[in-house]
Amino acid sequence: MNGGSRLALGSLVGALVVMSLTACGNKGDLTIDNSSSSELRVLTGDDEFAVASYGGVKIIHYGCTPGDVTVKFPSGQEVLVHGPVCPDQRILVGEGTANLAPA
């Protein structure tokens, strides 16, 4: 391997290390949009959030949920959103429904 190849390889490895450290440092935001007429509760496995009717929540720097997410409606109905849910997705809640969509 000549000096130029070693320099290019070293630069590539350095760039990958910086990119992976940046990814760990910036967890991203978890977004929940509620288009239903009811305030609801969202359980992520380690936190619980209230989401107002016709509102939304953005949890800054939350990252991915540790697993599934449960959406609890005032009626007692619960909808399970299979996780983990990550910042490149958002949870869309409707009348008795909860689905994932791109962020």
N, C-alpha and C positions, 0 to 999 in steps of 0.2 A: 504494500500500500504506500503510495507516495504522499508527500506532505500535503498536497492539495486535497487528496481523498480523505486524509485524516482530519483535516480542518473542516471539510464539509460534513463528515460523520459526526465530529464533535459539535458542530453547530446544530445539526439535526437533533442530537441527543439533548443538548441544552434547551432547544426550543420545545421539545416534548416535555421536559421536566417543568419548564415555566408554564406550559399549557395545563399540565395536570395539577400543579399547585394552584393556578388560577381557578380551575374548575372546582377544587375543594374549597377555596375561599369564598366563592360566590355560589351560594346554594340555590338562588332563584326564589321566586315567589309562588305561593300556592293560591290559586284563585277559585272562588266558589261564587257562581251566579245563581240567584234565586228569582225565577219569574213566576213563582206561585203566589197565591194570595195569603199565605200563612208564613209567620215567622217559624223558623225551624232550627234544630240543633244539628251540628255536624261533629261527629267524633272521628278523630284521625288515628286513634290508637294511643296517643300520648297527650292529646289536647282535645278540648271541646269548645266549639265556637257557636255563637248565636248568629243567625243570618236573617236580617229583616225581610219581610215580604217585599217583593219587587225590588230587591236590593242585591247586594253582593258583599263579599269580603275578599280582601287580598292580604295574605299573611306574608309580610316582607321577610325575605331570607329564610323561609321555612325549609326549603328543599323538598325532598320526597317524603311522603308519609311512610311510616314503618311497615305498613301493610294495608289491609282493606280499610275503607272509609264507610262509616254508617251515617245515613241521613235519617233523622227522626222527625216525623211530622207530628203536629199537635193531636191528631186523631189516634196516635199510638202506632201508626204504620211506620215501619222501618224499611229502608232500601239500602242494600249493600252494594257498594261500588268496589269492584275488585281492584286491588292495588298491588304494589304501591302506586300512588298517584304522584307524578313529578311535575316540576314547573313547566314542562313543554305541553302539559295537558291542563284542562280546567274542568271543574265539575259543574254541569248544568242541571239545575233542579227545576222541575215543573210541578204541576198538580199531581202529586203522588209518584213522580218519576225522578230518577237521578241518573245521568249518563256522563260519559267523558267526551270531550271534544278537544281539538288542538287549541293551545293557548293563543 
